[in-house]
Amino acid sequence: MNQYIQFKKQRELGEILSDTFAFLRAEFKPFMSTYFKIVAPYLVILLISMGFYLYSFSSILDFNTESSNALFSGVSMVIGVLVFMASLILVYAISQSTVLHYIKSYTAHNGQIEFDEIKKDVYDSLWSFIGLGIIVVLSIMVGFVFCFVPGIYLAVPLSLSFSIMVFMNKSVGDSYSYGFTLVKDEWWITFATLLVIGIIVGITGYAFSIPAVIYQYAKMGIFSGEIDAVGMNGFIDPIYMILNMVGTLAQLLLNIISIVAGALIFFNLNEKKNFTGTFERIQNLGKTPEL
């Protein structure tokens, strides 16, 4: 039996971090199996569109390309960018939904999960996740435009809106607004927790992007001090494309850590505000499992 992680309780920053990794470690096999069964097809689409985009971009940097071919390459790159961005949004939405619905099934069944239930909930809520994601990103971007600080302020409550939608069964609009209620009087500690998690995930993700950068710099001759213009065509190099795809895939998988930690932050704040887990445990006192 894997160690059962109780989500519905209050936690300090250190406990949120430790329980995030404890959950992923204890549930690694069933979690990753569920995750890839649902998300893998969309990851393949994302990686293919990324390869097409990099190929189109490298064609533009080919100084020997004729004007007609350059125009075609430009159109191809625009199409590649649009397809890549659309697939990226889809992957992030379905990835976040899969992780959160896995946790929802995990908590509802006391450490057990129902794959069919998770899969159904993920597809039923996909458009809600995409819509909420677009609204959240646009809100934070607008906040950053106004002196940067409003963007940071908005990012904290809005980062919890996805967990609110899943665990509290709220609509997109209610999930968006309830985050501000949830972080009231708890903004600074929530910000600190998200910052620490973001630094850990960010540094680890950056490490996976370094090989592609080193390879490209070496191919362009930057390390030798002699920049080769022909080396700019290196984006078409399969090795460079594979390194970029591996880096992108690693960053997407590392984002799982942020999603699980975000769920724990939500339950921590919800417990402080509503005592949901406490009331459930009180109601279950004296109950014996059916044989």
C-alpha positions in Angstrom: 0.0 0.0 0.0 1.3 3.5 -0.9 1.4 6.1 1.7 -1.9 8.1 1.7 -1.4 11.8 1.5 -4.2 13.7 3.2 -4.9 16.8 1.0 -7.7 18.4 3.0 -5.7 19.8 5.9 -3.7 22.9 6.8 0.0 23.0 5.9 3.0 25.3 6.3 5.3 26.1 3.4 7.7 23.3 4.2 4.9 20.7 4.4 3.5 21.8 1.1 6.9 21.2 -0.6 7.5 17.9 1.1 4.0 16.5 0.6 4.1 17.6 -3.1 7.1 15.3 -3.7 5.8 12.7 -1.3 2.6 12.4 -3.3 4.4 12.2 -6.7 6.8 9.6 -5.3 4.1 7.5 -3.7 1.7 7.7 -6.7 4.4 7.7 -9.4 3.4 4.6 -11.4 -0.5 5.0 -11.4 -0.2 8.7 -11.8 2.2 8.7 -14.7 0.3 5.9 -16.4 -3.0 7.9 -16.1 -1.3 11.1 -17.2 0.3 9.7 -20.4 -2.8 7.7 -21.3 -4.7 11.0 -21.5 -2.1 13.6 -22.4 0.3 11.6 -24.6 -1.6 12.1 -27.9 -1.6 15.8 -27.5 2.0 15.9 -26.5 2.8 14.2 -29.8 0.9 16.8 -31.7 2.7 19.6 -29.8 6.1 18.1 -30.5 5.3 17.6 -34.2 4.1 21.2 -34.5 7.2 22.4 -32.7 9.4 20.6 -35.1 7.5 22.1 -38.1 7.9 25.6 -36.6 11.6 25.2 -36.0 12.1 23.8 -39.5 10.2 26.8 -41.0 12.1 29.2 -38.9 15.4 27.8 -40.0 14.4 28.2 -43.7 13.9 31.9 -43.2 17.5 32.1 -41.8 18.8 30.4 -45.0 20.5 33.3 -46.8 20.7 31.3 -50.0 16.9 30.9 -50.3 15.2 32.5 -53.3 12.6 35.2 -52.7 9.6 33.0 -53.6 10.8 30.2 -51.4 11.5 32.7 -48.6 7.9 33.9 -48.9 6.6 30.3 -48.7 8.9 29.8 -45.7 7.5 32.9 -44.0 3.9 31.7 -44.5 4.8 28.2 -43.2 6.5 29.7 -40.1 3.3 31.8 -39.3 1.2 28.6 -39.7 3.7 26.7 -37.6 3.6 29.3 -34.9 -0.2 29.3 -34.8 -0.5 25.5 -34.7 2.3 25.3 -32.0 0.6 27.9 -29.8 -2.8 26.3 -30.2 -1.4 22.8 -29.3 0.6 24.3 -26.4 -2.6 25.8 -24.9 -4.4 22.5 -25.4 -1.6 20.5 -23.8 -1.3 22.8 -20.8 -5.1 22.8 -20.3 -5.5 19.0 -20.6 -2.4 18.4 -18.5 -3.6 20.6 -15.7 -7.1 19.1 -15.9 -5.7 15.6 -15.7 -3.5 16.2 -12.7 -6.3 18.0 -10.7 -8.9 15.4 -11.6 -6.5 12.7 -10.6 -6.1 14.3 -7.2 -9.9 14.8 -7.0 -10.4 11.0 -7.6 -7.6 10.2 -5.2 -9.1 12.2 -2.3 -12.7 11.0 -3.1 -11.7 7.3 -3.0 -9.2 7.5 -0.1 -6.1 6.9 -2.1 -7.6 4.9 -4.9 -8.3 6.3 -8.4 -10.9 5.6 -11.1 -9.3 6.0 -14.5 -12.6 6.2 -16.4 -13.9 8.8 -14.0 -10.8 10.9 -14.4 -10.8 10.6 -18.2 -14.5 11.6 -18.4 -14.1 14.6 -16.1 -11.0 15.8 -18.1 -12.8 15.8 -21.4 -16.0 17.2 -19.9 -14.2 20.2 -18.4 -11.6 20.7 -21.2 -13.3 23.8 -22.7 -13.8 25.3 -19.3 -10.1 24.9 -18.6 -9.1 26.5 -21.9 -11.5 29.4 -21.4 -10.4 30.0 -17.8 -6.7 29.7 -18.8 -7.1 32.3 -21.5 -8.9 34.7 -19.1 -6.3 34.2 -16.4 -3.3 34.7 -18.8 -4.9 37.8 -20.3 -5.7 39.3 -16.9 -2.1 38.7 -15.6 -0.6 40.1 -18.9 -2.8 43.3 -18.5 -1.7 43.5 -14.9 2.0 43.3 -15.9 1.5 46.1 -18.4 0.5 48.4 -15.6 3.7 48.8 -13.7 4.4 45.1 -13.2 3.1 45.0 -9.6 -0.6 44.4 -10.4 0.4 41.4 -12.5 2.1 39.8 -9.5 -0.8 40.6 -7.3 -3.3 39.0 -9.8 -1.1 36.0 -10.4 -1.4 34.7 -6.8 -5.2 34.4 -6.5 -5.8 33.5 -10.2 -3.3 30.6 -10.0 -5.7 28.9 -7.7 -8.7 29.3 -9.9 -8.2 26.0 -11.7 -8.2 24.1 -8.3 -11.3 26.0 -7.3 -13.1 25.0 -10.4 -12.3 21.3 -10.0 -12.5 20.8 -6.2 -15.4 23.2 -5.5 -17.3 22.5 -8.8 -17.6 26.2 -9.5 -18.2 27.9 -12.9 -15.4 29.7 -14.8 -16.6 33.1 -13.5 -17.0 32.0 -9.9 -13.6 30.2 -10.0 -12.0 33.4 -11.3 -13.4 35.6 -8.5 -13.3 33.2 -5.6 -9.5 33.0 -5.7 -9.4 36.6 -4.3 -11.6 35.6 -1.4 -9.5 32.5 -0.7 -6.2 34.4 -0.5 -7.6 37.3 1.6 -5.3 37.8 4.6 -3.1 35.0 3.2 -1.7 36.7 0.1 2.0 37.0 1.3 2.4 33.5 2.5 0.7 32.2 -0.7 3.0 34.4 -2.8 6.1 33.1 -1.0 5.0 29.5 -1.5 4.3 30.0 -5.2 7.6 31.8 -5.5 9.7 29.0 -3.9 7.9 26.4 -6.1 8.4 28.5 -9.2 12.1 28.9 -8.5 12.6 25.2 -8.0 10.7 24.2 -11.2 12.2 27.1 -13.2 15.8 26.3 -12.4 15.3 22.6 -13.1 13.5 23.3 -16.3 16.2 25.7 -17.4 18.8 23.0 -16.9 17.0 20.9 -19.6 17.2 23.8 -22.1 20.9 24.3 -21.7 22.0 21.4 -24.0 20.2 22.8 -27.0 21.7 26.3 -26.4 25.2 24.9 -26.0 24.8 22.8 -29.1 23.6 25.7 -31.2 26.3 28.1 -30.0 29.0 25.4 -30.7 27.6 24.9 -34.2 27.6 28.7 -34.9 31.2 29.0 -33.8 30.5 31.4 -30.9 32.7 29.5 -28.5 35.6 29.6 -31.0 35.2 33.3 -31.5 34.4 32.9 -35.2 30.7 33.3 -35.9 29.6 31.3 -39.0 26.6 32.8 -40.8 25.9 29.5 -42.4 25.6 28.0 -39.0 22.4 30.0 -38.5 20.8 27.3 -40.6 21.4 24.9 -37.8 17.8 25.0 -36.7 17.1 22.4 -39.4 19.6 20.1 -37.7 17.7 17.1 -36.3 19.9 17.0 -33.2 19.0 20.6 -32.3 15.3 20.0 -32.9 15.4 16.8 -30.7 17.2 18.7 -27.9 14.5 21.4 -28.0 11.7 18.9 -28.0 13.3 17.1 -25.0 13.6 20.4 -23.2 10.0 21.4 -23.9 8.7 18.0 -22.8 10.8 18.2 -19.6 9.4 21.6 -18.8 5.8 20.3 -19.3 6.4 17.4 -17.0 8.0 19.6 -14.4 4.9 21.8 -14.5 3.1 18.8 -12.8 5.0 19.7 -9.6 3.5 23.2 -9.7 0.0 21.9 -10.3 0.2 19.4 -7.4 1.7 22.1 -5.1 -1.1 24.5 -6.2 -3.7 21.9 -5.2 -2.1 21.6 -1.8 -2.1 25.4 -1.4 -5.7 25.5 -2.3 -6.6 22.8 0.3 -4.5 24.6 2.9 -6.4 27.9 2.3 -9.8 26.3 1.9 -9.2 24.5 5.2 -8.4 27.8 7.0 -11.5 29.4 5.5 -14.1 26.7 5.5 -12.7 23.7 7.6 -14.0 21.3 4.9 -11.6 18.5 5.7 -12.1 18.9 9.4 -15.9 18.6 9.1 -15.5 15.5 7.0 -13.2 13.9 9.5 -15.6 14.7 12.3 -18.5 13.2 10.3 -16.5 10.0 9.7 -15.6 9.5 13.3 -17.0 6.2 14.5 -17.7 5.0 11.1 -16.3 1.6 10.2 -15.5 0.5 6.6 -17.9 -2.1 5.1 -16.4 -5.5 4.8 
